[in-house]
Amino acid sequence: MDMLKKFFPFAFAVKEKDSSTLIKSLVIHIIAFVVASVLMWVVGFVTGWIPVVGALVGIVLKLVGIVVDVYAVAGIVLSVLNYCGMLKN
């Protein structure tokens, strides 16, 4: 559990039955997801016109996008579980 706390500090900052900390954590994870998605789209659009570089950047952006998506969803799930009291700190 200590290793998860290092990777998801906002998810474990949520206190049981405290909705304000849950909302803050959800907003942080959703903003991280949206900002990363917009940045990946802009970089992909700009470099997409260059044939070889665009393909390589597209592959890297797809992998980064998957990692950010999984991180955001895992953070949201851990926040909700922590709010419900299902995780033992």
C-alpha positions in Angstrom: 0.0 0.0 0.0 2.9 2.3 0.6 4.0 2.0 -3.0 0.6 3.0 -4.2 0.6 6.0 -1.9 3.8 7.2 -3.6 2.3 7.0 -7.1 -1.2 8.3 -6.2 -0.8 10.9 -3.5 -4.0 12.7 -4.3 -6.1 9.5 -4.2 -4.8 8.7 -0.7 -5.4 12.3 0.5 -9.1 11.6 0.3 -10.6 11.2 3.8 -13.4 8.8 4.5 -16.8 10.4 4.1 -15.3 13.8 3.3 -16.7 14.9 0.0 -14.6 18.0 -0.5 -11.4 16.0 -0.6 -13.0 13.5 -3.0 -14.1 16.3 -5.3 -10.6 17.9 -5.3 -9.0 14.6 -6.1 -11.4 13.9 -8.9 -10.9 17.3 -10.4 -7.1 17.0 -10.3 -7.3 13.6 -12.1 -9.7 14.8 -14.7 -7.7 17.9 -15.4 -4.5 15.9 -15.8 -6.4 13.6 -18.2 -7.8 16.5 -20.3 -4.5 18.5 -20.4 -2.5 15.5 -21.4 -5.0 14.6 -24.1 -5.0 18.1 -25.5 -1.2 18.3 -25.5 -1.0 14.9 -27.3 -3.5 16.0 -29.9 -1.7 19.3 -30.6 1.7 17.6 -30.9 0.3 14.9 -33.0 -1.4 17.4 -35.3 1.8 19.5 -35.7 4.1 16.6 -36.3 1.6 14.5 -38.4 2.6 16.4 -41.5 6.2 15.0 -41.4 6.1 11.5 -42.8 8.6 9.5 -40.7 8.7 11.7 -37.7 4.9 11.9 -37.6 4.6 8.2 -37.5 7.1 7.7 -34.7 5.7 10.6 -32.7 2.2 9.1 -33.2 3.3 5.7 -31.7 5.0 7.4 -28.7 2.0 9.6 -28.1 -0.3 6.6 -28.2 1.7 4.9 -25.6 1.9 8.0 -23.4 -1.8 8.5 -23.8 -2.5 4.9 -22.6 -0.3 5.5 -19.6 -2.0 8.8 -18.7 -5.4 7.3 -19.2 -4.7 4.3 -16.9 -3.2 6.6 -14.3 -6.2 8.9 -14.3 -8.7 6.1 -14.1 -6.7 4.3 -11.4 -6.5 7.5 -9.4 -10.2 8.1 -9.6 -11.0 4.5 -8.6 -8.6 4.7 -5.6 -10.1 8.0 -4.6 -13.6 6.6 -4.6 -12.5 3.5 -2.7 -10.7 5.6 -0.2 -13.8 7.8 0.2 -16.0 4.7 0.8 -13.6 3.4 3.4 -12.7 0.2 1.5 -8.9 0.9 1.6 -7.0 0.4 4.8 -4.3 3.0 5.2 
